[in-house]
Amino acid sequence: MRYTVFGATGGVGREIVTQALAAGHEVTAVVRDPSRYTVTSPGLTVFEADLAKPETLRPAVEGRDAVLSGLGARTRADAGIATTLTRAVLTAMEAEGTRRLVVVSATPLGGSPQGESLLDRVSMSVVSAVFKDLYRDLRAMEAALANSDTDWTAVRPPRLLNKPLTGVYRTVIGGNPRAARTIARADVAHAMLAQVARRETVGQAVGVAY
């Protein structure tokens, strides 16, 4: 498989790149400054691009089997960036006819599942209120996905941890697992790669958590 990864310098994006390479796939990592990107592999192409200019992204997505995106705001001050950058990716993909896209979103967009405990419902409400600007950005991003001509999937994790890959987690199509509290960035990347071949998740959000 030939993958392109946006947000390749972030925690989730870097994991997507390394796991895809380990599985024998060809990977193009899109970065702003190639000199600062330390991942190396015979199967890796590092592509320098300005994400504010969709036309510069077209060569990066041309002929790819799937595009995976770890793009998103890292702080509340960055709210809005997920939508802006994802729209640039969508424009490039639609111009090249590249269809499969898997992006990272967040648990609060899926709401509380039926039977969720009071503690977890309250926690979700508090987190949603504190980071409302970030989640507004992600909702706009998912709306852009829904209006696009791509076969998209949004993976929605809860609080991210810097822990090793386990490959053991729960997923729910169109909702969230109960007590979705944490997951490692490595396992989010694993889940995103797993969605590429799952046709039942096209046009869907997938909740993921331990």
C-alpha positions in Angstrom: 0.0 0.0 0.0 1.1 3.6 -0.7 0.2 6.0 2.1 0.6 9.7 2.6 0.6 11.0 6.2 -0.1 14.6 7.2 0.8 15.8 10.6 3.8 13.4 10.4 5.8 15.4 13.0 3.1 15.1 15.7 2.7 12.2 18.2 0.0 10.3 16.3 1.3 11.2 12.9 4.8 9.9 13.7 3.4 6.7 15.0 1.3 6.2 11.8 4.5 6.6 9.7 6.6 4.2 11.8 3.9 1.6 12.1 3.1 1.7 8.4 6.8 1.4 7.4 7.2 -1.5 9.8 4.3 -3.2 8.1 6.1 -2.9 4.7 4.0 0.0 3.2 5.4 2.9 1.2 4.9 6.1 3.1 5.1 9.8 2.1 5.4 12.0 5.2 4.3 15.6 4.6 6.3 18.1 6.7 7.1 21.8 6.7 10.8 21.4 7.4 12.4 18.1 6.2 15.7 18.9 7.9 14.0 18.5 11.3 12.3 15.2 10.5 14.3 12.3 12.0 12.4 9.2 10.8 14.4 7.4 8.1 13.6 4.3 6.1 14.0 3.0 2.5 10.3 3.0 2.2 9.9 6.6 3.3 9.6 9.8 1.2 9.7 13.1 3.0 7.7 15.7 1.2 8.1 19.4 1.9 4.8 21.4 1.5 3.0 24.5 2.7 -0.4 23.3 4.0 -1.8 26.7 3.4 -1.4 26.1 -0.4 -3.5 23.1 -1.5 -2.0 23.1 -4.9 1.4 22.2 -3.4 -0.1 19.1 -1.8 -1.3 17.5 -5.0 1.9 15.6 -5.8 1.9 14.2 -2.2 -1.5 12.6 -2.6 -1.4 11.6 -6.3 -1.9 7.9 -6.8 -2.0 7.0 -3.1 -4.1 4.2 -1.8 -4.9 6.2 1.4 -4.2 9.4 3.1 -4.0 9.6 6.9 -4.0 12.8 8.9 -2.9 13.6 12.4 -3.5 17.3 11.9 -5.0 19.2 14.7 -4.6 22.0 17.2 -2.0 21.4 19.9 -3.2 24.2 22.1 -6.4 26.2 22.5 -4.7 29.1 20.8 -4.5 26.9 17.7 -8.3 26.4 17.5 -9.4 26.5 13.8 -6.3 24.9 12.4 -7.7 21.4 12.0 -10.5 22.6 9.7 -8.2 24.9 7.7 -5.5 22.3 7.1 -7.9 19.5 6.5 -9.8 21.5 3.9 -6.5 22.0 2.1 -5.9 18.2 2.1 -9.4 17.6 0.8 -8.9 20.1 -2.0 -5.7 18.3 -3.1 -7.3 14.8 -2.8 -10.3 15.8 -4.8 -8.2 17.3 -7.5 -6.2 14.1 -7.8 -9.1 11.7 -7.4 -7.6 10.1 -4.3 -10.5 8.9 -2.2 -9.5 7.1 1.1 -8.9 9.4 4.0 -8.6 8.7 7.7 -8.3 11.6 10.2 -8.0 11.9 14.0 -10.8 13.8 15.8 -11.9 13.5 19.5 -14.2 11.5 21.8 -16.4 14.5 22.9 -17.8 14.8 19.4 -19.5 11.4 19.8 -21.3 12.3 23.1 -21.9 9.9 26.0 -23.0 6.3 25.1 -26.1 4.7 26.5 -25.5 3.5 30.0 -22.5 5.8 30.7 -21.8 6.4 34.4 -22.6 9.7 36.0 -18.8 10.2 36.6 -17.9 9.8 33.0 -20.8 11.9 31.8 -19.8 14.8 34.1 -16.2 14.4 33.1 -17.2 14.6 29.4 -19.2 17.7 30.0 -16.4 19.4 31.9 -13.8 18.6 29.2 -16.2 19.7 26.4 -16.7 23.1 28.1 -13.0 23.7 28.9 -11.9 22.9 25.3 -15.0 24.0 23.5 -13.1 26.0 20.9 -11.0 23.0 20.0 -14.1 20.8 19.6 -15.9 23.4 17.6 -12.9 23.3 15.2 -13.1 19.5 15.0 -16.9 19.6 14.4 -16.3 22.0 11.5 -13.5 19.7 10.2 -15.9 16.7 10.3 -18.5 18.7 8.5 -16.0 19.5 5.8 -15.3 15.7 5.5 -19.0 15.0 5.2 -19.3 17.5 2.4 -16.3 16.2 0.5 -15.9 13.7 -2.3 -13.8 11.4 -0.3 -14.2 8.0 1.4 -13.5 9.4 4.9 -13.3 8.1 8.4 -12.8 10.1 11.6 -11.2 8.3 14.5 -12.2 9.8 17.9 -9.9 9.1 20.8 -10.1 10.4 24.4 -7.1 11.7 26.4 -3.9 10.7 24.7 -1.0 9.0 26.4 2.7 8.6 25.5 2.8 4.8 26.0 3.9 1.9 23.9 1.6 0.2 21.3 -0.6 -2.5 22.7 -3.0 -3.2 19.8 -5.7 -3.9 22.4 -8.5 -1.3 22.5 -12.2 -0.9 21.9 -13.9 0.7 18.9 -17.5 1.7 18.2 -18.7 2.9 14.8 -20.8 6.0 15.1 -20.3 6.4 18.8 -18.0 6.0 21.7 -17.0 3.0 23.9 -18.3 3.3 27.5 -15.8 4.9 29.9 -13.7 6.1 27.1 -11.0 7.8 29.2 -7.5 7.2 27.7 -5.6 5.7 24.9 -1.9 5.8 23.8 -1.0 7.8 20.7 0.5 4.6 19.3 -2.8 2.7 19.6 -4.7 5.6 17.9 -2.3 5.3 15.0 -2.8 1.5 14.9 -6.6 2.1 14.9 -6.3 4.6 12.1 -4.3 2.3 9.9 -6.8 -0.5 10.6 -9.7 1.6 9.3 -8.2 2.0 5.8 -9.4 -1.4 4.8 -12.7 -1.3 6.7 -15.3 -0.3 4.2 -18.0 -0.2 6.9 -16.4 2.8 8.4 -16.5 4.9 5.3 -18.4 8.1 6.0 -18.4 7.3 9.7 -16.8 8.4 12.9 -15.2 5.6 15.0 -14.8 6.0 18.8 -11.7 4.3 20.2 -10.4 3.9 23.7 -8.9 1.4 26.2 
